[in-house]
């Protein structure tokens, strides 16, 4: 476990998946991250790559060749190499290898950089196409945040008024059905029934920032992002102890599947030698 620390936050990150496992708000000794209870969800903050969500029949087609790739891809289960480390920063790298090519045939480098600044943790992703052909991929965040006192005490406050519907999922795949959820609203009150049928998936959100807050205490997490076209909000069915806020560059397959990765909706495209860069930020206030 790598520990980043300043006067406000202590952050624990595993080289397995380059996954944030703990964010402790030191003034109140509050643990901000879900601690991965396997009875509901055993992870904390996995990185979703090279796909976001589920593929139809877990089947990825590249140039008519079929590969098996399970939900959210393999990066969350790979051991990353630490290429640079300071008290308030760590730089992880994953390079394509024999194992990854058996699941996803492209050559790439994925770099994940975590940087502490005050009560914020900045997360930078760099994806480089190191191969000789055009590369198609998705990448997404999946941090899970603790909800002390239970979900019903919390609400999400969007940066801008939203009129948005959630795309309904069936067995993890996107259906053609949408459910209106926000009508020129800024606040989304949280309760477990929101997630009875899986995640909330927004494909046309206007905000690039939201605040998860407890209405009764000072506990909050602000998540901000730029140039992420999709947003997921999720919690495990039957659990009111955490919620995930998930900016995505990519999404699950539609129910009918897709013919080839080059036509899969929502994918990012990199030509040989090109670099893809995204950043999101989490700002913590314990109570």
Residue pairs with C-beta under 8 A, 6 or more apart in sequence:
1 12
1 13
1 14
1 21
2 12
2 13
2 14
2 15
2 82
2 85
2 90
3 10
3 11
3 12
3 13
4 10
4 11
4 13
4 87
4 88
4 89
4 90
4 114
4 116
4 121
5 11
5 87
5 88
5 116
6 87
6 88
6 116
6 118
7 26
8 25
8 26
8 27
8 118
8 119
8 284
9 23
9 24
9 25
9 26
9 116
9 119
9 121
9 284
10 22
10 23
10 24
10 26
11 20
11 22
11 23
11 24
11 114
11 116
11 121
12 20
12 21
12 22
12 23
13 19
13 20
13 21
13 90
13 92
13 114
14 21
15 79
15 80
15 81
15 82
15 92
16 77
16 78
16 79
16 80
17 46
17 47
17 75
17 76
17 77
17 78
17 80
18 47
18 75
18 80
18 92
18 94
18 112
19 43
19 44
19 45
19 46
19 47
19 76
20 33
20 44
20 45
20 114
20 121
20 143
21 33
21 36
21 44
21 45
22 31
22 33
22 35
22 44
23 31
23 32
23 33
23 121
23 282
23 284
24 30
24 31
24 32
25 31
25 32
25 119
25 284
25 285
25 286
27 286
28 286
28 287
29 286
30 148
30 219
30 286
30 287
31 146
32 145
32 146
32 221
32 284
32 286
33 44
33 45
33 143
33 144
33 145
33 146
34 41
34 44
34 144
34 145
34 146
34 241
34 242
34 244
35 44
35 146
36 42
36 43
36 44
36 144
37 241
40 236
40 238
40 239
40 241
40 242
41 144
41 236
41 239
41 242
43 76
43 142
43 144
44 143
44 144
45 141
45 142
45 143
45 144
46 72
46 75
46 76
46 142
47 75
47 76
47 112
47 125
47 139
47 140
47 141
47 142
48 72
48 73
48 75
48 76
48 138
48 139
48 140
48 141
48 142
48 248
48 250
49 73
49 74
49 75
49 76
49 110
49 127
49 137
49 138
49 139
49 140
50 69
50 73
50 74
50 75
50 104
50 106
50 108
50 137
50 138
50 139
51 60
51 69
51 72
51 73
51 137
51 138
51 250
52 72
52 73
52 138
52 139
52 140
52 230
52 248
52 249
52 250
52 251
52 252
52 266
53 71
53 72
53 138
53 172
53 173
53 174
53 250
53 251
53 252
53 253
54 70
54 71
54 72
54 171
54 172
54 173
54 252
54 253
55 69
55 71
55 252
55 253
55 257
56 173
56 253
56 254
56 255
56 256
56 257
56 258
57 257
58 68
58 69
58 70
58 71
59 66
59 67
59 68
59 69
59 257
60 66
60 67
60 68
60 69
60 103
60 104
60 261
61 67
61 258
61 259
61 260
61 261
62 104
62 105
62 106
62 136
62 260
62 261
63 260
64 260
65 105
67 102
67 103
67 104
67 105
68 103
69 103
69 104
71 172
72 140
72 142
73 104
73 138
74 99
74 100
74 103
74 104
75 94
75 110
78 94
78 99
78 100
80 92
80 93
80 94
80 112
81 92
81 93
81 94
81 95
82 90
82 91
82 92
82 93
83 91
83 92
83 93
83 111
84 90
84 91
85 91
88 115
88 116
88 117
89 113
89 114
89 115
89 116
90 113
90 114
91 111
91 112
91 113
92 111
92 112
92 113
92 114
93 109
93 110
93 111
93 112
94 109
94 110
94 111
94 112
95 108
95 109
95 110
95 130
96 106
96 107
96 108
96 109
96 130
96 131
101 107
106 129
106 131
106 133
106 135
106 136
106 137
107 129
107 130
107 131
107 132
107 135
108 127
108 128
108 129
108 130
108 131
108 135
108 137
109 126
109 127
109 128
109 130
110 125
110 126
110 127
111 124
111 125
111 126
111 127
111 128
112 123
112 124
112 125
112 126
113 122
113 123
113 124
113 126
114 121
114 122
114 123
114 124
115 121
115 122
115 124
116 122
119 283
119 284
119 285
120 281
120 282
120 283
120 284
121 281
121 282
121 284
122 279
122 280
122 281
123 141
123 279
123 280
123 281
123 282
124 277
124 278
124 279
125 139
125 276
125 277
125 278
125 279
126 275
126 276
126 277
127 137
127 139
127 268
127 270
127 275
127 276
127 277
128 270
128 273
128 274
128 275
128 276
129 135
129 270
129 271
129 272
129 273
129 274
130 273
131 272
132 272
133 272
134 262
134 269
134 270
134 271
134 272
135 269
135 270
135 271
135 272
136 261
136 262
136 264
136 267
136 268
136 269
137 250
137 267
137 268
137 270
138 248
138 249
138 250
138 251
138 266
138 267
138 268
139 248
139 249
139 250
139 268
139 276
139 278
140 230
140 232
140 246
140 247
140 248
140 249
140 250
141 225
141 245
141 246
141 247
141 248
141 280
142 232
142 244
142 246
143 223
143 244
143 245
143 246
143 282
144 242
144 243
144 244
145 212
145 221
145 242
145 243
145 244
145 245
146 241
146 242
147 153
147 154
147 190
147 214
147 240
147 241
147 242
147 243
148 214
148 217
148 219
148 287
149 214
149 216
149 217
150 240
150 241
151 190
151 191
151 192
151 235
151 240
151 241
151 243
152 190
152 191
152 240
153 214
153 215
153 216
153 217
154 189
154 190
154 212
154 213
154 214
154 215
154 243
155 187
155 188
155 189
155 190
155 212
155 213
155 215
156 187
156 188
156 190
156 210
156 211
156 212
156 233
156 245
157 186
157 187
157 188
157 210
157 211
157 213
158 182
158 185
158 186
158 187
158 188
158 205
158 207
158 209
158 210
159 206
159 207
159 208
159 209
159 210
160 186
160 206
160 207
161 184
161 185
161 186
162 182
162 184
162 185
162 186
162 205
162 206
162 207
163 182
163 183
163 184
163 185
164 181
164 182
164 202
164 204
164 205
164 206
165 178
165 179
165 180
165 181
165 202
166 178
166 179
166 181
166 200
166 201
166 202
167 174
167 175
167 177
167 178
167 201
167 202
167 203
168 174
168 175
168 177
168 178
168 179
168 197
168 198
169 175
169 197
169 198
169 199
169 201
169 252
170 255
172 198
172 252
173 252
173 253
173 254
173 255
174 201
174 251
174 252
174 253
174 254
174 255
175 254
175 255
176 254
176 255
181 188
181 200
182 188
188 233
190 243
191 240
192 235
192 237
192 238
192 239
192 240
194 200
194 233
194 235
195 234
195 235
195 236
195 237
196 237
198 234
199 232
199 233
199 234
199 244
199 246
200 232
200 233
200 234
201 230
201 231
201 232
201 251
201 252
202 230
202 231
202 232
202 233
203 229
203 230
203 251
205 230
205 231
208 224
208 225
208 226
208 228
209 222
209 223
209 224
209 225
210 222
210 223
210 224
210 245
211 220
211 221
211 222
212 220
212 221
212 222
212 223
212 243
212 245
213 219
213 220
213 221
214 220
214 287
217 287
218 285
218 286
218 287
219 285
219 286
219 287
220 284
220 285
221 245
221 282
221 283
221 284
221 285
222 281
222 282
222 283
223 245
223 247
223 280
223 281
223 282
224 280
224 281
224 283
225 247
225 278
225 279
225 280
225 281
226 278
226 279
226 280
227 249
227 278
228 247
228 248
228 249
228 278
228 280
229 248
229 249
229 266
230 247
230 248
230 249
230 250
230 251
230 266
231 245
231 246
231 247
231 248
232 244
232 246
232 248
233 243
233 244
233 245
233 246
234 243
234 244
234 246
235 242
235 243
235 244
236 242
247 280
248 266
249 266
249 268
249 278
250 266
250 267
250 268
251 265
251 266
253 264
253 265
254 265
258 264
258 265
261 267
268 276
270 276
